[in-house]
Amino acid sequence: MCLILLLGICFYLSIPLHSEKIIFIPKGSTKGIITHLQTKGYNVSLIDAYFLRLIGRPQSGWIELPQTTLSKGKFLNALATSKAPMKNVTLIPGETNYFFLRQIAQTFNFNINELESLYNKYAPYSDGVILANTYSLPYHANPEFIIQTLINQSLEKHKSLANDLVGYYNEKQWFQIVAKASIIQKEAANVAEMPIVSSVIDNRIAKNMPLQMDGSLNYGKYSHTRITPDRIRNDLSEFNTYKYSGIPHTPSGSVSIDAIKAAINPAKTDYLYFMRNKNGTHDFSATYGEHLKNIKKVKN
C-alpha cells in the first residue's frame, strides 16, 4: 500500500507544468499563494500547498525559473528556493517618460526604440501613466515584460487612488486630474506649495485667463530645457499654456501622490500669480500690481 502511495506521489510530482520564465509571488500563506497561481492559469491545486509546505517557505516577489516547462515537483521546489536578480529604477516626480525610458534602456541594455514602441502600445497616455516611484524589476526580463509591469502596476495604483480620493475611477476624468497634477509637480517648490499652486490654476481658469505656466512646456524631451520667449512663440503643442487655455488633456510628466492630492484639494486663495523668490520658494499674489512688486524684489 505504501509503495503504491509513493509511486502515486512520484507520478503526480512528475507531471509537466508550463510557466512563464519570471513570475510574481505575493506575500501570504502557502494556500493563498497556490490560489493566486490558480487565478493566473497555473495547473496547481490545494494538494500542492501541502507539498510546498514540506519543501519550504515560498519566496515572495519576483521569481526566475530555470525553464518554462518543469515537472510539478521542480516547479514547487523553485517556488521555495528561487529568486530573480533585481535592478532598481527610479522615476523622479516631474520627470518625463522620455527620459525614464532611456534610463530603463541603459539599466537593462534595451533598445530605446523598442521600449518606446511598447510603451505606446500599452499606455493610454504619452506621459503621467507610470507613477513616480522606485521600481524593483527582474534583471533578465524582456522589454515587453518590463513595460507591461510598470504600466499595469501604475494603472492599478491609479484606480486605487481614484476610488480613495474621488470615489470612482473614470480614466479620462482621472487623467485630467493627473494632467493638472503634472503642472503642479513641476511648478511647486515643495509639497506645502502644491495646494496653493493648484488654487492658482483653478483661479486663472475661473477668470478665463491662460495658465501661462512654464512647467507644462517641460514635457517629453524638453524636461530639462529652459523655457525661452522663442519657445513660447513657436511651440504649437497642447502643452503651451501661453497659447492655449485650460489644462492640457495629457499629463506633461510623472506625478507624486502629493501632487495628485493637491490637484483634487486646492487651497482656498484668491491668488492669480506667483514668482520664484531668492529663497527658491514662491511669492504668491492676487493682483498683477503685487506680482510686479514680487518680480522687482527678485531683480533688486
N, C-alpha and C positions, 0 to 999 in steps of 0.2 A: 504493500500500500504506500509506504514512504517513498519507494523507488518510483512508483507511478506519479506521485505528487511532485517529486523532484524533477522528473522528466517533463511534466506539465509546466513547471515554473521555467525550466530552461527553454522550452519551446516558446513560451509566452515572451520571455525576455529577448528571444532571438528574432521576433517579428520586426521587419524593417519599418522604420518611421522616417518620413520625409520632413525636412525642416528648412527654414531659412538659415543661412550661414551665421547671421547675427540676430539674436532675439533679445527682447527686453523682458526681464522677470521682475514683477513688482514685489515690494516688501509685503510680508504677510505670512499666514500659516501655510504649511505644505498643502493642505486641502485647497486653500484659496488659490495657490499658485497653479495647481492642476486645473481648477475651474477656469482660471484665466487662460491657460493654454487651450482648453476646450473651446472657449469663445473665439480663439484665434484660428480654429480649424485643425488643431493637432489631435491625432488619434491617441488620446490618453484617457484614462478613467480613474475613478477613485481607488481602484486596486493599486494603481501606480503611486498614489500618495503613500501607501503602506511601504512599497519597495523603496521609495525615495527616502522615507524616514530611516530605513535600515542602512542606506548608503551614507547619508549625512545630511546636514542642513543645506537646503538650496541657497545658492548665491542670489543676491538681488542686484538689479541694474542690468547693464548690457552684458551678454554672454556670447562669446565667439565659439562656435562648434567646429570640431576638426574637419567635418564634411557635412554635406546637406542630406545624405542618406546614412542613417545609423541604425543599428539594432536598438530595440527599445531599452535594453539594459545599458548600452553605451550612452544613449541619449539621457537617461535618468542619471547616470554617473556624471555626465558633463554638466547637468544642472547643479550638481553639488560641488564640482571641482573646477569648472572653467570660469574664466573671467576675460572679458575683452580688453585689450590695451586701449587706453583712452587718451584723447587730446582735448584740451580746453580751448574754446574760442569765446571771446567776449565782445558783445555788441554794446558799445558805449551809448548811453542815452543821447539822442540827437544825431548820431552818425547815420549815414545813408546806406542803403542796401548796396549801392555801387561799390563802396569801399569795404563793406563787410564781406561781400562775395569774394573780393580779391584777397582778403585776409584768410578766408577759408581755402581758397585755391593755393595760397602759399603754404599754409599749415599742412594740408593733406596732399599737396602736389597734384592738384586737379587742374584741368583745362578751364580757364575762366569763361570761354565762350559756351562750353557745355553747361557750366553752372548757371550762367545767365539764362540759357535756353530752358533749363529745367525749372528755374525759379519762375519764369514767365508762364510755364506750362501749368504749374500747381498753385501759384499765389493769385488771389483775387485782385490785388493792387500792387503797383510797382514799388511801393515802399510802405513802411509802417506795419506790415503784417508780422514780421518777426520782432518780438518784443525785446527791448534792451535787457540783457541778462548775460550770465556766463553759462555756456553750454558745454557739457562733457559728452563727447561723441566718440564712437568706436573708430579707432585709427585706421582699421583695414576696411571700413565700409566704403561702398562705391558712391559716386556723386549723387545719384538719384536717391539713395537711402538717406544721405545726409540732408539734402534739401527737403525731402518729404518729412523727415523727422523734425526739422526746425519749424517748418510751416505748420505741420499738424499739431505739434505741441503748443505753438503760439496761438493757433486758432482756437484750440480747446481752452486756453487761458483767456483769450478774448471773450469767448462765450460765457465763461465763469464770471469774469469781471462785469460783463454787461448785465447778467442776471442779478449779481450782487448790488451793482451801483444804480441801475435804472429799472431793474425788474423784468427785463426781457432782452432777447437778442434779435435784432434785425440788422443783417450785415451792412446794408447801405447806410442806415442811420448811425450804426455804431462807428463805422469807419469815417463818417463825417465828424464825429466826436474825436476820433484819433487824429484826423487831419488838423483840427483845432489844437489838440494836444501837442502835435509836432511843431507847431509855430511857438506855442508856449515854451516847449522844451528848449528851443533854440534862442528865444528872446530873454527868458528869465535868468537872472544872475544866480539864483539859488531857489531852493524849494519854497521858502517863505514868500518869494515874489510871484510864484506861479499863479495863485488865485487872483492877484492884482492884475497881472498881465492878461489873464482870462477876462477880467472885467473890462479892461481897455478894449479888447476885441469886441465884446458884446456892445459896449457903449458906442463905439465907432459905427458898427453895423446898424445900430438903432437910429443913428443920425444920418444914415446913408453916406458915411464917409469911407473912402477906401482905407484898408488897413495900413498900407504903406509900411510893411514890416520886412526888414532885410532877411530875417530868418527864413522866410518861405522861399527866398531865392537861393538859399544854400541847399538846394535839392540835388540829388544824383551826384554827378561828377563835380559839381560846384560846391560840395560840402565845406571845403576849406578855402574857397575863393572869396576874396574881399569884394564886396558889392560896390560897384562904381556907377556914376551917373550914366556912362555909356551902356553899361549892362542893363540898367533900369529902362533906358530908352529902347533897347534892341531885343530884350528877351520877350518873346511872344508866348511863352508857356503860361499855363493856368496858375503857376506859382508866382507870377509877377503881380503882387497885391498893390503895386503902384498903378498898374494899368487896369486891372480887373477888380471889381468889388466883391466883397464877401470872402468866405474861406474856400480855398481850392478843394475840389472833390477828392483829391488824392493826398494822402499824408506826404510831407516833404522829408521825412526821416523817421528814425526809430523813436519810440517814446518809453518813458518810465511810467509806472503806475501812479506816481505822484502827479505827473503831468496830466494823465487821464482824469484823475480825481479833480484837479484844478479846472479842467475844461468843463466838467459837469457842474462843479460847485464854485463859480467865480465869487470873488469878494464883492461886497456891495460898496461901490465907489461911483464918483462922477468923473473919474479920470478919463482923459482922451489922448494923452501924450505921455511919453517917458523918454528920459535921456540918461545915458550911462554917465555916472559921475566919476570923480577922481579916485574913489574907493573901489570902483569896479562893480558897484551895485547901480540901481537906477533911482532917479528922482522923477516922481510922477506928478502930473499937473492936470487941472481941469480946463484951463484956458490956454489959448495959443500965446498970450502975453506971458503967462507964467512959464510956459515951455521955452520961450526965447530967453528968459532970465536964467533958466537952468542951463541952456546952451552957453550963455555968456560966462557963467560960473566955471564951466569946464575949460573954456578958452583962455580965461584970465590966469 
